[in-house]
Amino acid sequence: MPTETFFNLPAEKRSAFLDAAIAEFANNNYNDASISRIVRQVGIAKGSFYQYFSDKRDLYLYLIDLVSQEKMKVLAQHPPPDPHMGVFAYLRWLLVAGLDFQFSNPLLAQIGLRAMYGDAPLPAEVLAQIREGTNQYFAQLIQQGMAQGDVDPALDADVAAFVFNAVFTSLGDYVLKRLRIPPEQLRDGDLQPLGAPEAQRIFNEVLGILERGLGSANADRQPPI
């Protein structure tokens, strides 16, 4: 974690350093990320870096923590409109809230993806805990959907949770690449691509596939967003 020296930096310098570090780890796998490039981008001596963090891994783990903090902030800004809504209505809320994070923080979102699927040096037990927690979250959602009659009770809840997890983890990145949206545009606060007709069509198509593929024949269908 950062030293007191880092937190005592003027806000502008601290922000510039973090911007450079986030871009470096978002655009490169861990092994390819370079402290030399970060300090060169910021215009500081490499020795200054070691006054802020003990090593590259220390900086990386701090960025992972930032990913979690920022995602929680975004989700807190989008509370579910109805705590008793059906599972597919809840998924629509979760999709919009999750994509808001990915679209408004594309570089942090990319760091999160690399942490899960790249060469990140997360301790095995930490990585396993993250994956297990996510799988449990979606498994509970599936079980709730089965109890409400929204999800076919004959399905394997673990497999359904895996499908949900895979879709929601990758959808934002997929939309960015498919629509050729530059991350810089979103990072600067332009969320217009989220409401573009083609983006909405993709979201509705994904949700429709999930609902038609997982929904119980007796479940009430929710209108598309």
Secondary structure by P-SEA (a helix, b strand, c coil): ccccccccccaaaaaaaaaaaaaaaaacccccccaaaaaaaacccaaaaaaccccaaaaaaaaaaaaaaaaaaaaaacccccccccaaaaaaaaaaaaaaaaaacaaaaaaaaaaacccccccaaaaaaaaaaaaaaaaaaaaaaaaaccccccccaaaaaaaaaaaaacaaaaaaaaacccaaaaaaccccccccaaaaaaaaaaaaaaaaacccccbbbbccc
